[in-house]
Amino acid sequence: MVKRGPANLVLNAVRNKEQNALHNALLVPWHQLSENATAFAEWHMFILWVRAITETGDQIPEIVRSSLHSRCPGFLEYLGGQRSEKFPFWKFLEEWVTQHYFAKARTEGFLDAVIYYAYKDLRTEQAWTAWVRTNSIWRNNPPQQWPTYTEWTEDILSTRNLANAETEKARALRALRRVEPDRLANAVAGMLESRALALWVECQSTREHPLAEIVLAELANRCPALLPICLETPWGSTLFYRLIRLAEFSLRSQAKSERWYSLLRYQVVHHPRYHRLVHYNQRCHDEWSRSRPDCYPSFSNWLSASDEYYIGRKD
């Protein structure tokens, strides 16, 4: 019998938590989930700024009070007699923010999914790295003047190196300096649509059978170079991966030559839309294996349905 050591138990717990978060992500449309995760990552940066300052100084300085009044109206009043030596100030703030700005996510059961994707946001890793660095410096040498939140954010976003330089996040983060944000966003969108196209073809094609006319027509429009191969080759895993490679060839080539492919790949594989596409593809497989539709959806209709797909909460 194989013994389950502490390391395996921890790894299994992490995997279970991740799977639970990904399942709960299906309770809401992916774009709503993405908006919440982005907001959570931004609040996380603010909370770490408050934490860095309040853990260094004995009092809550005016620069923090002023920001709390404008960003979190009512928080300081709520704090009142709630404060406890055993419960840090920033933890009260974190809980208050969650209650006021992520109440819907908590009530409807997808808060863990919001947190999961917020922690995939590279800014969260940058924020933690900046906080660790700042905390170490301020412990022995507090600043004469506290940084504004704007200055803190700028410091976070300029962070490019992580303690462990060989992680997936570290490689993606180093590549940030090599591509403009708008160009990266367009490349991610393009890659996601290419993956969606391959999944659409896959979910309505039968292994070792020719591709359907609706598929060939779409490929002729989007990937004409692949059409001769598709006409000669029956559908299978080889053709599936050739379709992905050819559809993404231009984007991959540019990103690799300019050394930001690690960033592009990270943004795609951890994108909530990508996970939703994969799940919707499986749903179509399951439904169509039981009852083949009289007419398959066009790619644009399938993609729209995937973007709106969610299972909702069953109380």
N, C-alpha and C positions, 0 to 999 in steps of 0.2 A: 504493500500500500504506500502511495506517495504521501508524505507528510506535508501539511499545509502550514508553512512557516509564516511569521508575521509579515514579511515582505509581500507574500502572495495574497494574504488577507487584505492588506492595504491596497494592493493593485486591483483586486476584485472589487473592493468597495468603491474605488475611483471609477472603475468601468461601469459599475451598476449606477452610480450617480450620474455619469455622463449619459448612459442609455435612458435613464429616467428623464433627464433634461431634454434630450432629443425627442422623446415620445411626447412630452408636454409641450414642446414647440409646435406640435401639430394642432394645438387647441386654438390657434390664431393664425390669420394669414401672414405669410412670411414677411411682407413689407411692414406690417404693424409690429411684428416681433423685432425686425431690424431697427426700426425707429426707437423702440423702447431700449434696445441694447445700446444703441448709440448714446441715448440720453443717460443711461446708467453709467457708461464709461466716463462721460463728461462730469457727472455728479461725483464719481469716484475720485477724479482729479481734484475737485474742489474740497472734498472731505479730507484727502491726504494733505492738502495745503493747511486746512484748519488743524489737523492733527499735528503736523510738523511744528506749527507755531505754539499751540496750546500745551504741547508736551515739553516744549523748551522753556517757556515762560511760566511764571507762577499765576499770572492773571490773564484774562481774556483781553488782549489789546484792542484798541479802538478800531484798527484796520479790519480785524475779524468781526467785531460787533457790527460795524457798518455794512460789511458784506452780508452778514447773516440777516440783518434787517431788510436788505434789498432782495436777497435771493430766497430767504426762508422766513417770510413774514409770519410772526407768531411763535417762532421756535424758541427764542429767548424767554418769552412769557411762559410758554409751555414748560420750559426747563425748570423754572421756579424752584420749588422744593424737591424736584425729581433727582437732582444731582446727588451722586454717591461716590465715595472714594473708591469703591470697588467696581464702579462702572465708569470708564473714561468718558470725558466730555464728547469726544468725536464719535463714540458708540451711540450716545443719545442722538447725535445729529444724523448718523447713518440710519438709525431706526426711524426717526422722524421723516427723513427724506423718503424712505421706502413707503411709509404709511401714507404720505401726502401725494407723492408723485408716481408711485407704482402700485397704488391700491387696486386698480383694475387687474393688473398682472397677478397680484397676490390672490385676490378674490376668485379669479377665473382659473387659477392653477398653473400659470405659465411663468411665474417669477423665476423659478430655477432655470428655465430656458433663457430668459432675459439675461440672467447673471452668467450663464454659460457662454453666450455669444459676446457679452461685454468683456469677458476675460479672454476671448479670442481677439478682441480689438487690440492692435499693437500699442495704442496709446495707454492702455491699462498697464502693460508691461513696462513701458517707458515711465509711467507715473510711479510704479513701485520702485524701479531702479533709481529714479531721481530722489524719491523719499528716503531710501536706504542711504544714499550718498549724503543727502542733506542732514539727515538725522545723526550720522556719524560725525560730520563736521561741527554741527551746532552743539553737540553734547559737550564738547570742550571749549568751543569758541562761538557763543551765540552772536548773531549779527547785531550791529548797532541800530540797524533799521530793518524791519521786516519787509520781505518782498511783497509786492502787490500780487493779487491773484493772476493778473495778466503776465507779470514777470515770471511767476511760478509756472504758468502754462507754457510760456516760451521756453523755459528751461527744460520742461518735460519733452516738448516736441523737438528740441535740439538733441536729445539723448539718442545716440545711435549704437552704443555698445553695451551688451549685457554681460553679466558676470560669467555665464557659461556661453562662450562664443560659438559653440558647435550645435546649438539647438536650432530647431526649425524657425522659431521666433527670432533668434539672434541673426540668422542669415537673412531673413526677410527684412529685419530692421535696418541692417547695414545697407541694403539695396534701396532704401527709401530716398537716399540722396541722389540717386541716379535717374529718377523719373519724376516728372511733374504730376501733381495730384489728379488733374483733369485727364491727362493721358492714361494714367493708371486706371482710373475709374472706367474710361472707355474700353480699355483692354480687358478688364474684368468682365464688363457687360458683354463684350464680344465673345470671350471664352465661354461664359455661361450659356449664351445662345447657341454656340457650337455644340456644347455638351447636350443641350436640350434637343437639338436636331438629331443627334445620334441616338438619344434615348427614345425620341418619337419614332424613328425608323425601327429601332429594336423592338419596341413594344407591340408593333403591328406586323412584324415580319416573322416568318416561320423558317426555322433552321433547315438548310439544304433545299430551300425553295427559292424561286426567282422573286425579286422585289415587286411589290404591287405598283400599278401604274401611277397612283397618287404619290408614291414615294419617289419614283423615277422622275416625275415632273418637278417635284420640289428640289431634288438633287441637281437636275439639269439647270435650274435657276440659281441655286446657291453654290454648288460644287461641280461645275461642268467637267472639270478635269477627272473627276472620279466616275463619271457616267459610263465610259467604256468598260471599266472594270466591273461596275455594278451590273451591266447587261450580260457579262460573261460569267460572273461568279455568283453562285447561290449564297444566300444569307448565312452568316455564321460569325463566330467571334473574331476571325481574322478580318473580315470585311468591316465589322463594327469598329475595331481599333484603327483600321486604315482610314475610315471615315473621320474619326476624331482627329487623327494626326493631320490629315489633309485640310480639314476645316480650320484647324488651329495653326497651320504651318506658318503663316505670315506673322501672327502675333507671337508665337513661340520664338521664331527666328530673330525678330527684332529685340525681344526681351533678353534672349540669351546673348546676342551680340553686344548689347549694351549693359549686360550683367545685372539685370533686375528680374530675371525669370523666377528666382526663389521667392521674391515678393509677390509676383503675379500668381504663382501657384498657391502660395499661402492664402491669398485673398479669395481665390476661387474655391479651394477645397474646404475652407472654413466659413463659406458664405451661407446664410440661411436659405437663400434661393436655391443653391446647388443641392442642399440636403432635401429641400421640398421637391425638386425635380426628380431626384432618385426615388423618393417615397411615392410620388404620384405615378411614376413609371411602374413601380411594383403593384400599385393599386389597379392600374389598367391591365397589367398582366393577369392579376387574380380575377378581375371581373370578366375579361374577355376570354379567359380560359374556360369559364363556366358558360358564357353565352357570347358568341361572336357577334359584333354589331353588324347591321346591314350595310352601314357606310362608316368608314373610319373618318375621324376628324382631320381636317387639314392641319398642317403644322401650326399655323397662327392660332387656330381655335384651340388646339391641344395645349399650346404654351399659355394662352390666356386662362384656360381652365386650371392649369397647374399653378399659376400665380395666385389664383383665387381659392385654391384648394386648402381646406382645413377640416378637421373632424369635429370641432366644438366640444364643449364639456357636457358630459352626460351625468346629470345629478340623480 
